[in-house]
């Protein structure tokens, strides 16, 4: 079989950036002994290294260089068609006991899983180059920042990690030569990209991750969901902070008052669009800025929550991204971007469903086949991605690298629900807000393998990412609340409710500013609201709907509560809690009983 990752032989001065830390050197040596690579390439994150690896990736047909006039310094990667999304069924939390992993995670005994993985990794890098990637997650001067080293045999992973993390010397310096310092050990090998030999395994007690058999971003960029969320959430509980699947945005009024909010939405539910929102013309003078679009690390200081974005880039879903849905994302990905599984037009440009303008008359689709607008198959995979540096974003917040983080005024939860959930409502207090997050549900999308469109509970959008027992995670949220003297307000939003005709009732995108404005008004204690069984709801008069092209009855409908639907919803909450087998804290069980009582159930 043709080697899918043949070795490279680098020119002098590249691939030699060994750190001084002996523990790292010994670990790399151990992995090399096991995997037997042809050579070892120590990454430094430099421009010269990047240019060289891009050239090698094109030479090996791992990347295709795009038209430099259309998309400057950008490339296309096609993954194996069997390897296009996160694989939750092959993702394991390996803790000494099953109870520590909890009811929502796949669990495996650490010793057994190490044995199985080491067997797979034996000689796995023969004829290949082993790349060693030093990186940090978090701003360079943040107390929350974590150091990681990822070993991989994929050039695509190296190039993507350079975009998504702060890579190279900054990590080596941060770690120093302290033999006892905390750092994450990540090992990845493509093997032969066979789904039968695909595992993404986390060892929280060892601060270690091993991923085999995949080349897809969320499974192999071990900095992202693996370290920043699964291992991160475990460390956060132990160390007294929070690692959350949340965007962070800043919103500034024309008078110069600025607030920051974090929002947890499941993958492919509009996090990036909301993080990069451009207010409609009616909101002249308002500014929205992006701190992060996917992950928030949150600490307590002076009784308040402060958040940093641990990432250095965006790894966003491409289909549906357009100048209508997200102008800032389109500007961000117009250059220096690594695309995965989109279509290649004949002029060397990229195309995907939902992009502005007419589709090309002919293109090569994400599988490498001819495609025309008459083709039955989609040109781009529904979960195709862009990886682009955050500094490409014209709306990047000025405090994005602030080590202590930005102060959080509001937390927003929201999933994709075509019924039941209103456009927006506010929790009565912190614990009620935790309950909203814990019972959050969303209709599934193509971001994860499996059926699309089914409603599943996704607590805090962390169901696939919580690295320990979900009951302990809920308890951690409740405990955090007890330590806050100035807690953020908590809200729930739903941009995706549909009317009887099956069409969305709310235009979304930039018009979500109208909801954000009400949330800020509530934070400033100037916004009106009506008390309801589910929380504080805005009346149509409380939202700024000026110049909005939506029928009044649609607004009434999207802010409404259907008691019959909520009866089913409350029953679904109970069923979900029961399915977790007694791990849900009493406080949340009480919240459910109080909600039922408010509906007279």
C-alpha positions, 0 to 999 in steps of 0.5 A: 500500500502507498504510504499516505505520509511519506518521510521528508528530508528537511534542509539544514537549519530546519527541524532541529529546534529541540527543547532543553527540557529533558522530560520532553526529550525522553518522552519523544525518544520513547514514542520514536522507539515505539513508532520507529519513524524514518526521522524526527522533525522538531517544529519551530513555527517559523515562516521558513518552516511553514513555507517549506512544509507547504511546498512539501505538502503540495509535492505529496498531493496533501494540499492543492495551492489555490489561485493566488489572485483569488485566494492569496496564500491559501490551500485546499486539503481533501480528507479521506471520505471515511474521515470527515467529522468528529467521531464521538463513538470512538472517543474515550475518556480513560480514567481509573474508574468508570464513575469518573468518566460518568454516564455521557462518556465512552470509558475505557480502563487506562492500562487496557487502552494504552496496551491497545494503542501502543500495539497499533502505534508499533512501527506506525511511523516507519517510512514517515517523518515524526513531527514534534509540535510545541504549542501553547493554548491561551495568551502568552502572558495568561495564568491559565495558559497551558503548554502542549507537545503534539507528535504527529506524522501528518504535515496537514496537522502541523500546518493546521496547528500553526494556524490554530495555536501559538506554536514554537519557541513561545511554548518551549520558553513557557515550559522552560527546563523545569522537570516537574512542570505541567504540560500535555503529551499528545500523540497522533498517527494517521496509521492507514486512516481505517475507521476500524482502527480509529480512536481518540483517547484522553487520559486526564490523570496523565494529561495525555491524549492519543489519537490514531486512524484519523486525519480530520481536524477535530480528531487530530488537532489535539490542542482543540477539543481534546486539550482545550475542552476534554482535558481542559475541563478536567484540569479546570475543575481540579484547579478552580476555573472553567473550560467551556465550549463558548464564543466570547464577543465584545459589544460596545454602545455608541456611548462607549459602554462595553460589555463582554458575553460568552455563548455556548452553542453546539457545533454548527449552530452559529457560534462563529456567525454570532462571534463576528456579528455585524449590527444592522444599519439601524444600530449605527455606532454599535460595535461587536468585536470577536475575542473567540469563536469556539472555546472560553477559559474562564477564571474568577477574579474579584468575585467576577468571571473573566474569559480568555480565548485559548486559540489562535485561529478559527476552525469554522464550518464553511457551507452557508458562510457568505457575505450575507451570513458572516461578512467578517468570516468571509474577509477572514478566509479571503487569504492565508487560509487552509480549506478542507473538503470544499470544491475546487473551481476550474479557475483555482478558486474554492466554492461551497453551498451557500457561497455568494454568487452563482455556482461554477459551471464545473468544479472538482468536488470534495471527493475529487470528482467532476461536479456541475450544478446538475450533480446530485451530490453536494460540491462541498462536504456539509462539515467542510472547514476553514482554518484561518488565523484570528488576526485575519478577522477585521473585527478582532477585539483589541483585548484578545491577548489580554492575559487576565481575560475580559470581564463577562456580563452575560452567559448565553445558552442556545441550540437549534430548535424548530419549536418550543424554545422562544427567541430569548429569555433570561434565567431567574438566578445563577442556579436556574441558569445552570439548569437552562444549560444542563437541559439545553437541547439541539437538533443534530448537524453534520459536525459529528458523525451520525443522524442529522436533525434529531433533538438531543440534550447537549448540556452547556454544548459540552456533551461530547467535550466534558472530560469527566463525570457530567454530574460533577461538571454540573456541581462545579458550575453550582460551586462556581456560582457560590464564589461569585459576588458579581455573577453574569446574567444567564440567557437562552436563545433560539434563532432556529424556531420555525412557523407552521409553514416550516420557514424560520420565524427569525432572520438571524445573522446581523439581526441577532443584534436586536436580541444582544441589545436586549441582553445588554439592556438587562445587564444594565438594568434598563431593559423591560421583561415579563415574568413567565414560567420559564424565566424573564421574557421580553415583550415585543416592545422590549426588543428594538425591532425598528426597520425589521422586515418580520410580521408582528404575528411572527414576533409574537409567535417566536416570543411565545410559550406553548404550554403543551410543548413545554409539558413535553419539554419538562417531561424530556428534562426528567427523562434526561436526568433519569438517563444519567443514573443519579448523578444530577445534583439535588439543586438541579432536580429541585429546579426541574420540580419548580419549573414543573410546578410553575406550569401546574404539572 
